[in-house]
Amino acid sequence: MFYYTKWPTVQGINKDFIGFVRENFVAVGIDGVAPGSAPEWAVFGEAAKKSYNGFAVCTAAGKYVGNADNLRRCIEDYKKLPKADRVPETLIEAAEGKIAPPPPGGLVLNAYCTYLDRAANGDHSRAKWMLNDIYPSTMAGKTEPATTGNDMVWLTEAEWKAMAPPEPKKGQSVAVPPSVRKRILGLYACDFHPVSGGHRPGAPRAGDLALTVEGVSAAAVDLRLDGFAETGKEFDPAASAEGCSMRFLGYLSYDLAQKRFVRFDAVGLGECWGKRTNAARSGKNDAPLQRWPIGVAFELVTKDRPVDRTPPKYAAPYVAYDYFGVGKQR
């Protein structure tokens, strides 16, 4: 929301602004492709039409109050409304079945991405700042420290079961299914931050993921994940093509009693480049192109909250991509 809201200070974006929004508003996302049930649309349709690709403020009864350019004024206008415009008479029937659920019996991971700073001795830390809105025509203020981009990763039941060796032995190599290798290297070895909904990272030029059994006990099988990826285009300081170079390290644990993975922790460390990444980290659209340190991380989702069922970006219905295949367009 802070992309579009006029707020007095850069520090306010990260501190005062977020607290202000949490205290006074309830965030609701309305998908332009799957906008909800007829009752939902009847109530919130006016606000949705006025907030396409942006933000609008409305009451729980659907009364449009204003846009996000002046949230304090929206609060004052809200207080002046009669109760009938603020409180709905009945509960609204929620839409169902519009958004794809995770695959039955599948594995769900959280994925995170952030820009990094690299010290002279090679140590990494979260980047001290970045720009969040990197459309070519706009340059938003800095956010400090750099924010975290996030996505979800879905594995089918057949895919994760193929990664659990039936007769494990220490030192044994376990093949990662080609579809999983293609998906993780092609969709997550990259900069998550570019804002375009249709943007998709370039296919891997090279890469691999491999599992090795590190330990076997009566309770579990522990595996180590190693890999690397070269995605997009090779770095060229005279071009704006996007790309990434990354190495992976992770640890998985398969519970023999539950017959499922109970741990999937992995990190990727490398560098990315391209016009938008360069603008985000340099603060200028026309800065000389360079490679920027970046990190990604994956963790197993162990709950079943609504947020945990959010589809991965490239599994959304409006992105023509075969998420569970090998990356072909539908």
N, C-alpha and C positions, 0 to 999 in steps of 0.2 A: 504493500500500500504506500510505502514511503516514496516510491518512484514518482507518484503523481500528486503528492500532497505538499503544499507549500508550508514548510516548517522553518522557524527562525534560525536554527543553528545546525551545523553538521552533527555536533555531539547530541543534539536533541533527537536526531533520527534514531540513534541507537539506545538512548537512555530515556529521556522524558517522553518522547513520542510513543514508544512501544508501551510504556506504562499507562500513558493517557488513553490509548486505544483499548487496552485490556480492561481498564476501569470503566469505560463509558460505552463500549460497543461490543456486539457479538458478530464475529466474522462469518459470513455465509458465502459459499462459492456456488455460482450458477453456471453450469456447463452450457456453452453455446450450442453444442451438438446434441447433448442429452439434457434438455432444460428442466426435466421433472414432470410430475403428473399434471393433469389438467387443473386440479384444485390449486396446486402450487403456482402454476403459471397464471391462474386467475388472480391470485393475491399479489405475487411478486413480479408479474409481467411488466408493469410500468417501470419499476426500478431496473429490471433486467435490460429493458430496451434502452434505457438511458445510461447504462453502465457497460456496454459492450466493450471488451478489451480495456476495461478501466474499473472505476469504483463509483458506487452510489450509496447514499444513506437512505434507508427507509425504516418504517416502524414494523413491529411484529405483525401488525394488521395489514401491511403492504402499502401504507401511505408514503409516497416519495417525499423526502425531506430536502435533499440536496446532493451535490456531488462532494467529492473528497477534498476539494481545494480549500474549504474552510470548515473544518470539523467542529470548531468551537461554536460557530454560528448555527450549525446543524443541531447542536445540543440545545441551544437557546430556542430555536424554532420548534424543536420537538416538545419542549416543556410547555409551549403555548397551545399545543393541539388538544382537542377534547379526547376523553378516554376512549371513545368509540374508534378514533383514528389511531390510537396507540396499542390497544389490546384486541386481539381477534376474538370473535364470539365463540368460535369452535376450533378445535385442533384441525390441522391441515393434514390430509392424507399424503403420506410420503410416496415418492416414485420408487418403483422397484424394477430391477432387471435391465436398467438402461446402461449401467457400467459393468464391464466384464469383471467377474470375480477371479481370484487366483485359481489356478488349475486344481481340480480335486486331488487331494492327497499330495499336493506339491510342496515345494520348499520356498519360503519367502525370505528375502534378505533386504535389509536397509542398505542403501549405498550413499556415501557421502563424498564430497569433493571440496577441496579448498586450495587456494593459492598459498605458496610457502615463500619464506625468506631463507636464504642459504648463507650461513656464516663462512668466514674465510677458512675455518677448519673443516668445513663440509657438513656441519650440523644444520638441521632444518628446524624451523619454527613457523607458526602461522604467520602469514603476511600481515604486516602492521596496518595496511589499508588496501582498499580496492575501490573501483567505481562499479556500481551495480547495474546501471542502465546503459548498455553499450550499443544502442541503435546508432547508425552512422550520423543521424541528424541531431542527436542529443548527447549531452555529457552531464550526468548527474554528479552530485557532490560525493566526496569520499565517505566511505563507511569504515570505521575503525573499531576492531581489527577487521580483516577480510571475512566476509560471510561464508557460510557453508552451503554449497549446492547439494540437493538431495534427490534421490530417485529410489525406486524399488527394483528388485531383481526377482524374477520368477523362474523356478525350475520345475519341470513336470515330475510326477512321481517316478516315471521310467528313467528320467535323467539322473535324479539323485540316487536311486537304487543301483544304477550302474556304477556309481562311485563308492559303493559299499562292498568290499571284497568278500565273497562267500567263505573263503578259507584263507584268512589273512595271515601273513608271516612278516616279521620285521624285515625291512629292506625291500619288500615287494613293491613293484611299480603298479599303479592303477591308472587305467586310461580314463581321461576326461572325455565325455561324449563330444563329438564334433560340434553339435548344436550349442552346447554349453560354452565350449571354447570360443566359437564364433561370436556368440552373444556377448560374453564378458569382455573379450578383447575388442570387438567392434563397436560396442555401445557404451562401455564404461571406462575404457582406457582413453580418456579424453577430458576436455574441459566441460564440466556440466553447466557452466554459467551462461553461455550465449542464450539470449532471450527468445529468439525466434522459435515458434512452436513447430514449424516444419523443418527446422534445422536438424540434420543428422550427420554425425561424424563420419569421416571417410573410412572405407573398409580397411582392415589390417593389411599392410604390405608384408608383414612378417610377424610371427609370434607363436607362442605355444603355452599350454598349461599342463602341468604334470603333477600327479599325486604319488606320494611314497608313504608306505606304512612305517611309522616311527615307533609304535609300541602296540602290543597286544596283551590284554589282561582278560580275566574272566568277566569283567564288566563292560569293557569298551575297546574299540580300535581307534588309535590316534593316528592321524595322517597329516603330512606336511604338503602344502601346496607351493609350487614354484612356477614361475613363468615370466614371460616378457611380451611386449607388444610394440610394434611400430605401426602406427595408424595414420591415415590421411596422407598428406604429401610430405616429402622430405623438406627440411627447413631450407628456405632460400631468402636471404635478407633483402632481395630485390623483388620478392613477390609477397602476396597476402594470403596464400593458401594455408589452410589449417592442418595441423598435424600434432602428433604426440609420440613420445618415446617413454616407455615405462617398464619397470620390473615389479614383479609380484612376489609376495611371501605371505603364507597363511597357514593356519592350523585348524583342522577339523576333528571332531570327535563323534564316533558312531556308537550309540548305546546298544549293546547286544540284547538286552532284555526288552527294551522298548522298540527295538528294530527301527531306529530313526536317528538322524543326526541331531545332536544336542549342542553342537558348537560349530560355527563357521565364521571364524575371524580371519580376515585377510586385509592386507594393505598393498597399495601400489604407489610407487615413488618414481617420479621422473620429471620430464619437462614437456611443455606444450607451447605452441606458437600459432600465429594467425592474427588477422586484423583486429578482431574483437578482444581476444585475449590480450593483445598488445595494448589496446586502449584501456582495458580494465586495470592493467598493472602499471602502465606508464602515465596514465592520466591525460593522454593526448591521442587524438585520432591519427595524427601525422607523425608520430614518434618513430624513429628508426626501429625496424622489426628486430626482435630478438627472441631467444628461448627463455621461458619462465618456469621456475620450479613449481610443481603441483603434486598434490597427494590425493589419493582416493582410499576409501576404507569400506569394508563390508562387514555386517554383523547379522546373525540369525535373528529373525523375528519369532518371538516365543509366545506372543499374545494374539488375540483376535479382535482387536479394536477396529472401528470403522477406518481409522487412518492407516491401519496395517493392511487393509484390503485395497488401498489406492493402486490403480494400475501403473505399471512402469510407463514412462513417457512414450516409448515406442510401441507399447501395446495398446495405446489409446485408439478408439475406433476411427478417429479422423486422421490417423497417421498410417498411410498405406505401406505397412511393413509387416513381413512375416516374422513376428517376434520369436516364435518357437521353432522356426525352420532355420535356414542357414543364411538369412539376411536378404532374401529375394523380395522384390516389391510384389504386392498383390495386384 
